[in-house]
Amino acid sequence: MSGHADDFERMSPHQQYTMDYMRMAGHRSNVHGLVEIDVTETRQRIRTLEEETGTSVSFTAFVVYCLATTVDEQPHVQRYRDWRGRIHEFEDVDVNVLIERELDGERIGVPHVIRQANQRTLQSIHDEIRRVQSDTADHTDTRLASLARRLPGVLRRQIWHLPQWFPSRWKHLAGTVAVTSIGMFGTGNGWAISPTNYTLQLTVGGIGTKPRLIDGELRSREVLSLTVTFDHDVVDGAPATRFVQRLNEHLEAGHGLDFESTT
């Protein structure tokens, strides 16, 4: 037998929370829609805006803004059922967005809730995301997180039942809808399907170049791969389809990218 001891590495709190979340989120009746959105004109408007005005707008902030606008127009997509079967529908659109940050020398996606995004300007959402990205402090060790880490796994994972039990508490802790992105970690297009504890979640894939027929001519276009996930126990197919169509319109039209709307 070898006299060398095995090397062990302690799982980080962030990894532990992610593992617990993924295990519990898989129990919802999620339906995933894989859509392609032509963002050629939108991306050009973002570049032009930055060149002409010096106003910088990230694509993630733009997606969050369009999502919040569309949910504000169709709030039934962020309903939740509590433990008594009652429906909770919120006026505020609090978007939990995955933001890439550097922690302990490693770049990881950290969840952050943008509160009342439906009442915010696109520029203010962009600025908040940039502030979180530049923050190098580790904020994961809150009182609740510290307590949860000491609990046995079977009890710790019950925290993720909050959406089904107490929707208002879930809103306070984690927001009402979510945006996660795989595009921030690589290049190229493609979809991702992820379990979620939210009634509505967007998973932003990459942006790739594809040929599209425009006015009878075959042209090269920038196409976003987007996964839209609904909890079918709360949102029926027809309302979900209408929501996706409206979101598509906002994303393709560059909603909110007028200079006056971003200041």
C-alpha positions as CSV (number, residue, x, y, z in Angstrom):
1,M,0.0,0.0,0.0
2,S,1.1,3.5,-0.7
3,G,2.0,5.7,2.2
4,H,0.9,8.8,0.4
5,A,-2.3,10.4,1.6
6,D,-4.9,11.4,-1.0
7,D,-5.3,15.1,-1.7
8,F,-8.7,16.5,-0.9
9,E,-10.2,19.9,-1.9
10,R,-13.1,21.3,0.0
11,M,-16.2,22.1,-2.1
12,S,-16.7,25.9,-2.2
13,P,-20.0,27.3,-0.9
14,H,-20.8,28.5,-4.5
15,Q,-20.4,24.9,-5.8
16,Q,-22.5,23.5,-3.0
17,Y,-25.4,25.9,-3.6
18,T,-25.3,25.2,-7.3
19,M,-25.4,21.5,-6.8
20,D,-28.3,21.7,-4.4
21,Y,-30.2,24.1,-6.7
22,M,-29.8,21.8,-9.7
23,R,-31.0,18.8,-7.8
24,M,-34.1,20.5,-6.6
25,A,-35.0,22.5,-9.7
26,G,-35.3,19.3,-11.7
27,H,-38.6,18.5,-10.0
28,R,-40.7,21.2,-11.7
29,S,-42.8,20.8,-14.9
30,N,-40.4,22.7,-17.1
31,V,-41.1,23.2,-20.8
32,H,-38.2,24.5,-23.0
33,G,-38.5,26.5,-26.2
34,L,-35.4,26.8,-28.4
35,V,-35.7,29.9,-30.5
36,E,-33.4,31.8,-32.9
37,I,-33.5,35.6,-33.0
38,D,-32.0,37.8,-35.6
39,V,-30.1,40.4,-33.7
40,T,-28.1,41.8,-36.6
41,E,-29.7,45.3,-36.5
42,T,-29.7,45.3,-32.7
43,R,-26.0,44.6,-32.5
44,Q,-25.3,47.2,-35.1
45,R,-27.3,49.8,-33.1
46,I,-25.3,49.0,-29.9
47,R,-22.0,49.5,-31.8
48,T,-23.3,52.7,-33.4
49,L,-24.5,54.0,-30.0
50,E,-21.1,53.5,-28.5
51,E,-19.3,55.1,-31.4
52,E,-21.5,58.1,-31.7
53,T,-22.3,58.9,-28.0
54,G,-19.7,56.9,-26.0
55,T,-22.6,55.2,-24.2
56,S,-21.7,51.6,-23.5
57,V,-24.4,48.9,-23.3
58,S,-23.7,45.3,-22.7
59,F,-25.8,42.7,-24.6
60,T,-26.7,41.0,-21.3
61,A,-28.1,44.3,-20.0
62,F,-30.1,44.6,-23.2
63,V,-31.6,41.1,-22.8
64,V,-32.5,41.8,-19.2
65,Y,-34.2,45.1,-20.2
66,C,-36.2,43.4,-22.9
67,L,-37.2,40.6,-20.6
68,A,-38.4,43.0,-17.9
69,T,-40.4,45.0,-20.5
70,T,-42.1,42.0,-21.9
71,V,-42.9,40.6,-18.4
72,D,-44.3,44.0,-17.4
73,E,-46.6,43.7,-20.5
74,Q,-47.6,40.1,-19.7
75,P,-47.1,39.7,-15.9
76,H,-48.9,36.3,-15.8
77,V,-45.6,34.6,-16.9
78,Q,-44.1,35.3,-13.4
79,R,-46.9,33.8,-11.3
80,Y,-46.2,31.3,-8.6
81,R,-48.4,28.9,-6.6
82,D,-47.9,28.7,-2.9
83,W,-48.3,25.6,-0.6
84,R,-52.1,26.3,-0.4
85,G,-52.5,26.4,-4.2
86,R,-53.0,30.2,-4.3
87,I,-51.6,32.1,-7.2
88,H,-49.2,35.0,-6.6
89,E,-48.6,37.5,-9.3
90,F,-46.0,40.3,-8.8
91,E,-45.9,43.8,-10.2
92,D,-42.1,44.2,-9.8
93,V,-40.0,42.3,-12.3
94,D,-36.9,41.3,-10.2
95,V,-34.5,39.7,-12.6
96,N,-31.9,37.2,-11.2
97,V,-29.0,37.4,-13.7
98,L,-25.9,35.3,-13.9
99,I,-22.9,37.7,-13.9
100,E,-19.3,36.7,-14.6
101,R,-17.0,37.7,-11.8
102,E,-13.5,36.8,-10.6
103,L,-13.4,35.1,-7.2
104,D,-10.2,33.6,-5.8
105,G,-8.5,33.9,-9.2
106,E,-11.3,32.0,-11.0
107,R,-13.9,33.5,-13.3
108,I,-17.4,32.1,-12.4
109,G,-21.0,33.0,-12.9
110,V,-22.5,34.7,-9.8
111,P,-26.3,35.3,-9.4
112,H,-27.4,38.8,-8.8
113,V,-30.9,40.2,-8.5
114,I,-31.7,43.4,-10.5
115,R,-34.7,44.8,-8.6
116,Q,-37.6,46.5,-10.3
117,A,-36.0,46.0,-13.7
118,N,-39.3,46.9,-15.4
119,Q,-39.0,50.4,-14.0
120,R,-35.3,50.9,-14.8
121,T,-33.6,52.4,-17.8
122,L,-31.3,50.2,-19.9
123,Q,-28.3,52.3,-19.0
124,S,-29.0,51.8,-15.2
125,I,-29.2,48.1,-15.7
126,H,-25.9,48.1,-17.6
127,D,-24.2,50.2,-14.9
128,E,-25.4,47.8,-12.1
129,I,-24.1,44.8,-14.0
130,R,-20.7,46.4,-14.5
131,R,-20.5,47.3,-10.8
132,V,-21.1,43.7,-9.8
133,Q,-18.6,42.5,-12.3
134,S,-15.9,44.7,-10.9
135,D,-16.6,43.8,-7.3
136,T,-14.0,41.3,-6.1
137,A,-15.4,40.7,-2.7
138,D,-17.0,37.3,-1.9
139,H,-20.6,38.0,-0.7
140,T,-21.8,34.4,-0.6
141,D,-21.2,33.9,3.1
142,T,-24.4,35.5,4.4
143,R,-26.1,34.5,7.7
144,L,-28.5,32.3,5.7
145,A,-25.7,30.8,3.6
146,S,-23.6,30.1,6.7
147,L,-26.5,28.4,8.5
148,A,-27.5,26.4,5.4
149,R,-23.9,25.1,5.0
150,R,-24.0,23.5,8.5
151,L,-27.3,21.7,7.8
152,P,-27.5,18.1,6.5
153,G,-28.0,18.0,2.7
154,V,-31.6,16.7,2.9
155,L,-32.5,19.8,5.0
156,R,-30.3,22.3,3.2
157,R,-31.9,21.5,-0.1
158,Q,-35.4,22.3,1.2
159,I,-34.5,26.0,0.8
160,W,-35.0,25.6,-2.9
161,H,-38.7,24.6,-2.2
162,L,-39.4,28.3,-1.3
163,P,-41.0,29.1,-4.7
164,Q,-43.6,26.4,-4.1
165,W,-44.1,27.2,-0.5
166,F,-43.7,30.9,0.0
167,P,-43.4,32.8,-3.3
168,S,-43.1,36.2,-1.7
169,R,-40.1,35.0,0.3
170,W,-38.5,33.6,-2.8
171,K,-39.0,36.9,-4.6
172,H,-37.2,38.7,-1.7
173,L,-34.2,36.2,-1.8
174,A,-33.9,35.4,-5.5
175,G,-36.2,37.5,-7.7
176,T,-39.1,36.6,-9.9
177,V,-37.5,35.6,-13.2
178,A,-34.0,34.6,-14.3
179,V,-31.5,35.1,-17.0
180,T,-28.5,32.8,-17.3
181,S,-25.9,32.9,-20.1
182,I,-23.5,30.3,-21.5
183,G,-22.4,32.8,-24.1
184,M,-20.2,34.6,-21.5
185,F,-17.9,31.6,-21.2
186,G,-17.2,31.0,-24.8
187,T,-17.9,31.9,-28.5
188,G,-20.2,30.5,-31.2
189,N,-23.9,29.8,-31.1
190,G,-25.8,27.0,-29.5
191,W,-28.5,26.3,-27.0
192,A,-28.4,25.1,-23.4
193,I,-31.2,23.5,-21.4
194,S,-31.1,23.9,-17.7
195,P,-33.5,23.0,-14.8
196,T,-34.8,26.1,-13.0
197,N,-36.8,27.0,-9.9
198,Y,-38.4,30.0,-11.7
199,T,-41.7,30.1,-13.5
200,L,-39.7,31.8,-16.4
201,Q,-36.1,31.7,-17.2
202,L,-34.0,32.7,-20.3
203,T,-30.8,30.9,-21.1
204,V,-28.8,33.0,-23.5
205,G,-26.7,30.9,-25.8
206,G,-24.1,32.2,-28.3
207,I,-24.5,34.4,-31.3
208,G,-23.5,32.9,-34.6
209,T,-23.6,33.9,-38.2
210,K,-26.2,32.2,-40.4
211,P,-27.7,32.8,-43.9
212,R,-31.2,34.3,-43.9
213,L,-33.5,35.2,-46.8
214,I,-34.1,39.0,-46.6
215,D,-36.2,40.7,-49.2
216,G,-35.5,37.9,-51.6
217,E,-31.8,38.0,-51.1
218,L,-29.7,35.5,-49.1
219,R,-27.7,37.5,-46.5
220,S,-25.4,36.7,-43.6
221,R,-27.1,37.5,-40.3
222,E,-26.2,37.5,-36.6
223,V,-28.5,35.0,-34.9
224,L,-29.0,34.6,-31.1
225,S,-29.7,31.1,-29.8
226,L,-32.1,31.5,-26.9
227,T,-33.8,29.0,-24.6
228,V,-37.0,30.1,-23.0
229,T,-38.1,27.9,-20.1
230,F,-41.6,28.0,-18.4
231,D,-43.2,26.1,-15.6
232,H,-46.1,24.5,-17.3
233,D,-47.9,24.0,-14.0
234,V,-48.4,27.8,-14.0
235,V,-48.1,29.1,-17.6
236,D,-50.1,27.4,-20.4
237,G,-48.8,26.9,-23.9
238,A,-50.7,29.7,-25.7
239,P,-49.7,32.5,-23.2
240,A,-46.1,31.2,-23.3
241,T,-46.1,31.4,-27.1
242,R,-47.4,34.9,-27.1
243,F,-44.8,35.9,-24.6
244,V,-42.0,34.5,-26.7
245,Q,-43.3,36.3,-29.8
246,R,-43.4,39.6,-28.0
247,L,-39.9,39.1,-26.5
248,N,-38.6,38.3,-30.0
249,E,-40.1,41.6,-31.3
250,H,-38.3,43.6,-28.6
251,L,-35.0,41.9,-29.1
252,E,-35.0,42.2,-32.9
253,A,-36.2,45.8,-32.8
254,G,-33.4,46.9,-30.4
255,H,-36.0,48.0,-27.8
256,G,-34.6,50.7,-25.5
257,L,-31.6,51.5,-27.6
258,D,-32.6,55.1,-28.4
259,F,-30.1,57.4,-26.8
260,E,-32.8,59.1,-24.8
261,S,-33.9,55.8,-23.3
262,T,-30.5,54.9,-22.0
263,T,-29.7,58.1,-20.1
